[in-house]
Amino acid sequence: MRGIFRYEQKETIIHSIDPRVKLIWVFSVSTLTITAGVPWVLLAIFLSTLPFWALLRPSKEKIKSIAFVLFTMVFGFMISQSLFYYWGETPTFTIIPAHFPVIGPITGGIHVYMEGAVYGFIQSFRFMASVSAALLLVATTHPSELIAGLVRFIQIGKRHFGFPSEIAFMVSSAVSFAPSMIEESLITINAMQVRGLKMKGITNKIIALKHLFFPLVINILRSGRQMAIAADSRAFRATKNRTYLNELKLGRADYIFLSYIFVFMSTGLYLSFIGYGGTVPGI
């Protein structure tokens, strides 16, 4: 799990793509997951991200981690929607009846709807596609390139337009903090196990989480302080117009990828407008 949010330094085609182009691709995938609604369209959007993962050639550990995250997402959506399905009429079975003391009158009963589980499975593809595209962006884009792409997103003449440097730095820091937090958690858990903490059983794991919270928070605050000191020592925000060692320039592969994004986005929006958009309240 620790490598799922990390940048992988490789020489692949997807690595050579301009970060601004990859940002546009992530935005187009996320947009289509909102406008589309028919199951096979949502599935097609998710599957469209997989060939780019094949170009990356990730390790088996990373594939297992991503599969675990996606499976957890699908399972969570199916469980939540089966319990809180708004359009449900006939429940498959009842967990807590409406006449149950206290909880029954408040909730009206807790029921499980098979239509809700199917609906949750369909809706999970919206998030799976966006998460898959975002993770690919993180895995193939160096943090410095990501910052440069956000700050210098569009160039008109000699001027660049984009997000403020503070916002770009915040996004890059948030992405890099995720693997650091996971790594710190594993180190803390290993240290506690060496000192005799038992991890078998649900009760022991809950106790371990209680002991993990404060060391993890302290380490995160310490890392944040070190990052702030490093940024200040390098004169971050000292000047309004920053210079960059490597200038971003679109190449042939970038224009080909932009053409693909245009066709992909146009096709998805067209399908959404002719009746394949919206949401599906069950099947």
KAQUIBEL-V954963 format. One record per residue. RES is the residue in one small letter. SS is DSSP state (2 for helix, 1 for strand, 0 for the rest). BURIAL is I if it has 24 or more other ideal C-beta (glycine too) atoms within 12 Angstrom, else O. Layout:
RES_SS_BURIAL ; RES_SS_BURIAL
This chain:
m_0_O ; r_0_O ; g_0_I ; i_0_I ; f_0_I ; r_0_I ; y_0_I ; e_0_I ; q_0_O ; k_0_O ; e_0_O ; t_0_O ; i_2_O ; i_2_I ; h_2_I ; s_2_I ; i_0_I ; d_0_I ; p_2_I ; r_2_I ; v_2_I ; k_2_I ; l_2_I ; i_2_I ; w_2_I ; v_2_I ; f_2_O ; s_2_I ; v_2_I ; s_2_I ; t_2_I ; l_2_I ; t_2_I ; i_2_I ; t_2_I ; a_1_I ; g_0_I ; v_0_I ; p_2_O ; w_2_O ; v_2_I ; l_2_I ; l_2_O ; a_2_O ; i_2_I ; f_2_I ; l_2_O ; s_0_I ; t_0_I ; l_2_I ; p_2_O ; f_2_I ; w_2_I ; a_2_O ; l_2_O ; l_2_I ; r_0_O ; p_0_I ; s_0_O ; k_2_O ; e_2_O ; k_2_I ; i_2_O ; k_2_O ; s_2_I ; i_2_I ; a_2_O ; f_2_O ; v_2_I ; l_2_I ; f_2_O ; t_2_O ; m_2_I ; v_2_I ; f_2_O ; g_2_O ; f_2_I ; m_2_I ; i_2_O ; s_2_O ; q_2_I ; s_2_I ; l_2_I ; f_0_O ; y_0_I ; y_0_O ; w_0_O ; g_0_I ; e_0_O ; t_0_O ; p_0_I ; t_0_O ; f_1_O ; t_1_O ; i_1_O ; i_1_O ; p_0_O ; a_0_O ; h_0_O ; f_0_O ; p_0_O ; v_0_O ; i_2_O ; g_2_O ; p_2_O ; i_2_O ; t_2_O ; g_0_O ; g_0_O ; i_1_O ; h_1_I ; v_1_I ; y_0_I ; m_2_O ; e_2_I ; g_2_I ; a_2_I ; v_2_I ; y_2_I ; g_2_I ; f_2_I ; i_2_I ; q_2_I ; s_2_I ; f_2_I ; r_2_I ; f_2_I ; m_2_I ; a_2_I ; s_2_I ; v_2_I ; s_2_I ; a_2_I ; a_2_I ; l_2_I ; l_2_I ; l_2_I ; v_2_I ; a_2_I ; t_2_I ; t_0_I ; h_0_I ; p_2_I ; s_2_O ; e_2_I ; l_2_I ; i_2_I ; a_2_I ; g_2_I ; l_2_I ; v_2_I ; r_0_I ; f_0_I ; i_1_O ; q_1_O ; i_1_O ; g_0_O ; k_0_O ; r_1_O ; h_1_I ; f_1_O ; g_0_I ; f_0_O ; p_0_O ; s_2_I ; e_2_O ; i_2_O ; a_2_I ; f_2_I ; m_2_I ; v_2_I ; s_2_I ; s_2_I ; a_2_O ; v_2_I ; s_2_I ; f_2_I ; a_2_I ; p_2_I ; s_2_I ; m_2_I ; i_2_I ; e_2_I ; e_2_I ; s_2_I ; l_2_O ; i_2_O ; t_2_I ; i_2_I ; n_2_O ; a_2_O ; m_2_I ; q_2_O ; v_2_O ; r_0_O ; g_0_O ; l_0_O ; k_0_O ; m_0_O ; k_0_O ; g_0_O ; i_2_O ; t_2_O ; n_2_O ; k_2_O ; i_2_O ; i_2_O ; a_2_I ; l_2_O ; k_2_O ; h_2_O ; l_2_I ; f_2_O ; f_2_O ; p_2_O ; l_2_I ; v_2_O ; i_2_O ; n_2_I ; i_2_I ; l_2_O ; r_2_O ; s_2_O ; g_2_O ; r_2_O ; q_2_O ; m_2_I ; a_2_O ; i_2_O ; a_2_O ; a_2_O ; d_2_O ; s_2_O ; r_0_O ; a_0_O ; f_0_O ; r_0_O ; a_0_O ; t_0_O ; k_0_O ; n_0_O ; r_0_O ; t_0_O ; y_0_O ; l_0_O ; n_0_O ; e_0_O ; l_0_I ; k_0_O ; l_0_O ; g_0_O ; r_2_O ; a_2_O ; d_2_I ; y_2_O ; i_2_O ; f_2_I ; l_2_I ; s_2_O ; y_2_I ; i_2_I ; f_2_O ; v_2_O ; f_2_I ; m_2_I ; s_2_O ; t_2_O ; g_2_I ; l_2_O ; y_2_O ; l_2_I ; s_2_I ; f_2_O ; i_2_O ; g_2_O ; y_2_I ; g_1_O ; g_0_O ; t_0_I ; v_0_I ; p_0_O ; g_0_I ; i_0_O
